[in-house]
Amino acid sequence: MNKKYVLICGIGAIILLLIPFVGVIKIDFNSLFNNKQTSFIFWQLRVPRTILGFIAGSSLALEGMIFQNIFKNSLATPYTLGVSSGAALGVVIAIKLNLSISFLGLNGVYIYGFLGALIAIFLILSIAKTVKSFSIYTLLMSGVAINFFFSSLIVIIQYLVDFTQTISIIRWLIGGITPVGYKEILFLLPLYFFFITITFFLKNELIISSAGDEFAYSKGLNIKRFRIIIFIIISFILGILISFVGPIGFIGLIVPHISRILFKKNFKSIIIATIIMGGLLLAFTDFLARILIPPVEIPVGIITSLIGAPFFIFVLISSLKNRN
């Protein structure tokens, strides 16, 4: 087995096992089954929070890797195509109107976030169909336009809500992982495994698409149809994910680059490393957000942005240097 895999998995396992034990309330192993309070904190709050952080982080990282691959742009992220702003708008409207429905025991806010993401997907595909082009340029520019439009609507709604709603909206827009119990995890797990499976299933097509449209057509790949399929799959999963944890940024930018540095051109290894390190990065940054300023919890989106913004500048400078 590759030594890099052993190191990543070993460090990751240690981090994931230790995270639930550390916090404002210290928990030792003996108290897990003897103390109701610590047992609840550990099993119903910290463990599901760590698991959800891992699922969300590895999904965002994998989405970022695929977007960078098919768009041939090292700065592409899961939020490039405006789906995140659609989900955000759905959640903001739900908070503003105090809409309260539930599905399978889940908070109704998740549903409205997903509906907002679906609207964004529909608008982007409609624009592409109208101009009869599903090229990289068309999808990117449509996504950017939709993103700006929905972001403007979000700002307008923020001006119209009361103080309590404003706090709720701002906190959600920053991004956070706050499950109680395992309902969210059980809902997301099938989608998570489906996403990983479909990524490995389409591994060869992803490699071919990264070489350009002409090369893809020469290999018999209908790049137009493939790009639409990938866009729809990722957008659906991203819309659901954002509805649960908010628009947490930069995970999908940072992790794929680190995976490529570690495993060069071995695409299968890059996929596996991206899944593992993406989950670890978000789980660990959420842990930092929980313990840095006790008893106050910092929204994890702030931590990822503090780490990601300098990294983004580094990647941008490197890309420009390589072109010159």
Sequence and secondary structure as in RCSB ss.txt:
>XXXX:A:sequence
MNKKYVLICGIGAIILLLIPFVGVIKIDFNSLFNNKQTSFIFWQLRVPRTILGFIAGSSLALEGMIFQNIFKNSL
ATPYTLGVSSGAALGVVIAIKLNLSISFLGLNGVYIYGFLGALIAIFLILSIAKTVKSFSIYTLLMSGVAINFFF
SSLIVIIQYLVDFTQTISIIRWLIGGITPVGYKEILFLLPLYFFFITITFFLKNELIISSAGDEFAYSKGLNIKR
FRIIIFIIISFILGILISFVGPIGFIGLIVPHISRILFKKNFKSIIIATIIMGGLLLAFTDFLARILIPPVEIPV
GIITSLIGAPFFIFVLISSLKNRN
>XXXX:A:secstr
  HHHHHHHHHHHHHHHHGGG SSS   TTHHHH HHHHHIIIIIIHHHHHHHHHHHHHHHHHHHHHHHHTT TT
  TTTTSHHHHHHHHHHHHHHHT    BTTB HHHHHHHHHHHHHHHHHHHHHHHTT   HHHHHHHHHHHHHHH
HHHHHHHHHHS HHHHHHHHHHHH      SSHHHHHHHHHHHHHHHHHHHTHHHHHHHTT HHHHHHTT  HHH
HHHHHHHHHHHHHHHHHHHH    SHHHHHHHHHHHHHTT HHHHHHHHHHHHHHHHHHHHHHHHHSBTTB   H
HHHHHHHHHHHHHHHHHHHHHHH 
